[in-house]
Amino acid sequence: MADEIWLSLFLSAGLCVGLPTVIWALYSLRRHQKAGGHVSAFIYSLIASDILELLLSPFLNTCFLQGIPSHDRSPCWMLCFSFAGARICGLHFHQLVAFEGVLFLTYPKPSSHFFGVVFPTALSLSVWIFVSGINGFTTGYIINLIFCVVPVILAIITSVLTFRLPRSSVGLLSHKRSGFKVLRTALSTLIVLYIPCLVIYSMDFPGLDSESSWLNGAVAIMSLRVVTEPLLCVLVCRETYKCQTHAETETQTHDPGSG
């Protein structure tokens, strides 16, 4: 029962702090769009996974505290399945948001064409469908390993891109600083909230005890993702928009034909 109370406390904390954070993020993203900024499908998907977790948290909390069994196909099992799916999607969208933001800061023009509307939207839908299908029908070791490894690979690529950002001018130095802000925020969430659970699944599976205190603790800590991920979304939008505006200003300043 101690583990259930521990999970309940973190779910409640995530709900109480995460709900106003998500509302603030939606308001900020709306203002960003009105100002002419771009909001990627990855960001919308990440916020959607946070909202889904917030909606399911009170019901899952009730299941934990009342000790309702989560046997196959029971209502509690369906809640756990949907909750886990939201978190797995959130893990991947979290890294895609950071990757897209840093890639834009590194290669602004190619990224704006490549990461337009169609590709991020198609990839986001594919992630939702793939995770929902695979998570619902199999829990094999290879599938769990894929879910763990792919975001880590994205994090490594994002880190490499950030360190490759040039700093030969004031404008490019600003890009590099923005890249490190995004990278720090993304890695903090990944290492503190996601990595413990990923390590437990990767090292102990198969034969992992679903009632393990270590696993329950890692799952509980992950509840705080609904606080950090909306912050990452707003940060990526602000930093990319700031650098885009700075680049346009520099272009107009150095353009002989400009007014």
N, C-alpha and C positions, 0 to 999 in steps of 0.2 A: 504493500500500500504506500510505502514511502516513495517509491519511484513514481507512482501515479500522482502523488501530491506534488512532487518535483516537476513533473511534466505539466501539471495543471497551473502551477505558479508561473512558469515561463510562457505558457500559452496565454494566460491572463495578462502578463506584462506585455507580451507582443501585441495583444489586442488593444490594450489601453494606450500604449505609446504609438503603435503602428497605424492605428486608424486615423488620428489627426495628421500623422506624417504623410500618409498616402493622400489624404484630402489636400494637404498643402502642396504636395508634388503635382497633383492633377491641376490645381489652380495655377501653379508656376509654369507648367508645360502649356497650359492654355494661353497664358500671357505670352509665352515664348513664341507660340505659333502666330498669335496676332501681330507680334512684332516682326514677322517675316522669317522666323527661325524654322528649322526642319526638325520634326520629331519622328524618329525611325519606328518601324514596325517592331523592332526588337525592344524598344523602350515601352511601347504600348503592351507588348506581350509580357514583359517583366512586371509591369504594374498590374496587369490582369492576373498574373499568378499570385501576387501579393494580396489582391482583393479576394481571390478565391480562397486563399488560406484564412484571411480574416473572417470570411463568411462561414467557413467550416469550423473555426476554432471553438465557438461556444458549444456546438453540438458534440464535437470530439471531447471537449472538456467534460461534458456531462457523462459521456461514456466512460471516461477514465475514473471519475469520482464515484460513479454508481457501480463500477465493476461489471459493466455489461460485456459479455463475452463477444469477441470479434471472430467467431467461427465463419467458415467459408460462406459467402453470399448473404450474410446477415446484414442488417442496416448499419451496424457499427463497422463491419468489414468494408462496406461500400464507402463509408466516410473516410476510413483509413486509406483506402485505395485512392480516392480523389485527393485527399490531403497529400499523400506521398507523390502523386502525379504532379500536383501544383509545385511541390518543392523541387522535384527533379527538373521540371521545365524551368523553374526559376533559376536553378543552378546553371543551366546552359544559357539562358537568356542573359543572366548576369554577366557571364564572360563575353557573350556576343556584343552586348552594349559597350563594355570596356574596349573590346577589340575594334569595334567600328569607330569609336571615338578617337582612339590613338591612331588608327589607320588614316582617318581624316586629317589629323594633325600632321602626320608624316607625309602623306601624298594627297593634298586637298583636291586637286582637279580630277585625277583618276577615281578617287573614292566617291566624289559627288556623282559621277556618272555610273559607277558600278553599284554603289549602295544608294540607289534611287528609291523607288517605291516597289517595283515588281519583285526584285530579288529578295529583299528583306521580308516582304510579305509572304512570298512563296516558302522561304526557308522557315519562317515562324510557324506557318500552318503545318509544314512537314514535321517540325519538332513536336507540336501539340499532338498530331495524329500518331506519330511514331511512339512517343512516350505513353500515350493513352493505350495504344494497342499492345505494345510490348509489356508494359507494366501490368496490364490486365490479364494477360494470358501466360506469362512466364516470369519466373524469378531466378533464372539460372545464373550460375557464377559468371559466365562470359558476358551476359547482358549487364549485370551489375558492374563488372569491370569496365565495360564500355562507357556506362553512365559516369563512372568515376574518372576515367582516363581522358576522355574528350575535353572536358572543361579545363583540366590541368594543362593539356597541350595548348589550348587557346590562351591560357594565362602565360605560358612560357613565350609563345609567339608575341603576345601583347607586350611583355617585358622587353623582348629583343627590339621590337619596333620603337619602344619608348627610348631606349638607350641609343638608338640609331638616329634619333631626331637631331638635325643639325643645329648649331648655335653660332653661325657665322655672322649673324646680324641681330639687331635688337628685336625685329619681328620674329625671327626664327627662334631666338632665345625665349620669347614669350610662348611660342608653341611648345618648346621643350618643357617649360615650367608647367604649362597646362597638362601636358602629357603625364608628367610625374604626379600631378594632383589626381588625375583619373586613375593612374596605376596604383597609387597608394590606397585610395579608397576601395578599389576593386580587390586588391590583394588582401587588405585588412579583413574584408568580409569573407573572402575565400578561405583564408588561413584560420581565422578565429571561429567562424560559424560553420563552414562546410567541411574543411579538411578533417577534423576529428571523426566525423561520421564516415567520410570517404575512406579513411585509413582503416577504421574498424571493419567496414564491409570488405575492403580489399584484402586485408590480412586474415580475417577470421572466417570468411565465407568460403566453402560451405561448413556446416557444423556450428554456425553462429547461433547462440541462444537468443531468441527474440525477446526474452525477459532480462537480458544482460543489463546490469546497472550502467556499465560503460556506454552501451548503445543508447539506453534511455536518456542518459545525461547528454550525449552528443545530439540526440534528436531534440531535446529540450532547449539546448543553447541555440539551435538553428531557428527557433521561433523569433529571435531578434532580427532575422533577415528582413522582416517587413518594415523595419526601421531604417536599416542601412541602404537597402536597394533603392527606395525612392530618392534618397539623397544622391546616390550614384547617377540616377537618371537625370536629375536636375543639374548636377555638376557637369555631366557630359554635354548637355544641351548648351549650358552657359559658356563653357570653355570653347567649344567648337564654334559657337556663334561669335564669341569675342574675337577669336583668331580669324574667322572669316571676314568680319567687319574690318579688322585691322589690315588684312591683306587687300581688301577692296579700297580702303583709304590710301594705302601706299601706292596701289596701281594708279588711282586717280591723280595722286600727287606727282608721280613720275611720268604721267602721260602728257606729252607735249601738246596734244590736241584738246586737253581738258580745259574747261572754262577758265 
